[in-house]
Amino acid sequence: MKGIFELIKNNGVDIEILRNKLEVYISHQLEKNKVVIEGMSTEEYIEKQIAQLTRPWLRYFISYDPRPTLAKVTCPVLALNGEKDVQVGAENLMAIEKALLKGGNKEVTIQKFVSMNHLFQRCETGAMEEYAQIETTMEPIVLETVSTWINKQE
């Protein structure tokens, strides 16, 4: 996804150029990773991916820099991430904390949960394909962390 996001950030203005670059990139990734698509042709799959990735909202979302907004937040903040989150990397926690503190927020708590994915499930890889195979909806320690933090707020 990092490669796709970089393509969108750097080529998001001209949709045709972006579409062409995404087609090449996705095709290469499918070949490189020996991905087998079931239920549709590779061309159909790539076209569906490109349709999703070129939507205006997604292009805006990927290029949005939340730091200026975070610097304006003055209420207490609890920011959590799974260590193996492949959708929102845990490295974002430090940037969130830095932006909040830069704005003068003194009530910032960040926590990374070891071996957990985007849904706060214990996992092996963090891959989205793994979500449905894990019985736990959300690890109890995450719920305890959130409820404890809420109860400490005034």
Secondary structure, 3 states (H helix, E strand, C coil): CHHHHHHHHHHCCCHHHHHHHHHHHHHHHHHHCCCCCCCCCHHHHHHHHHHHHCCHHHHHHHHCCCHHHHCCCCCCEEEEEECCCCCCCCCHHHHHHHHHHHCCCCCEEEEEECCECCCCCECCCCCHHHHHHCCCCCCHHHHHHHHHHHHHCC
